[in-house]
C-alpha cells in the first residue's frame, strides 16, 4: 500500500452569526443557524471520465471503503473578525 497525504486549506467569508462548536466526539463543526450545522470535511467525488462530471453518487460500501482508508484527519476552524 502507498500512503497519501491530503491537505485542504480553505478561506471563506461567512456570516457573523456562524460559530464554531464541538461535537460530543470533540470534532469542530460550524453552527450556521436555524438549527443547522456544517462540517467541511472532504467528501469523495467520482467520475467515469477525468474530464467529465464529478459526483458523490456511489453506494455506501464504496464510501465506507474510502473512509476506512483514512488513518487520521486534522480539520480546524478559526473564525476571525475582518
Secondary structure, DSSP 8 states (H G I E B T S, - for coil): ---------------TT-EEEE-TT--EEEEEETTEEE-------B-SSTTS--B----HHHHHHHHHT-------------
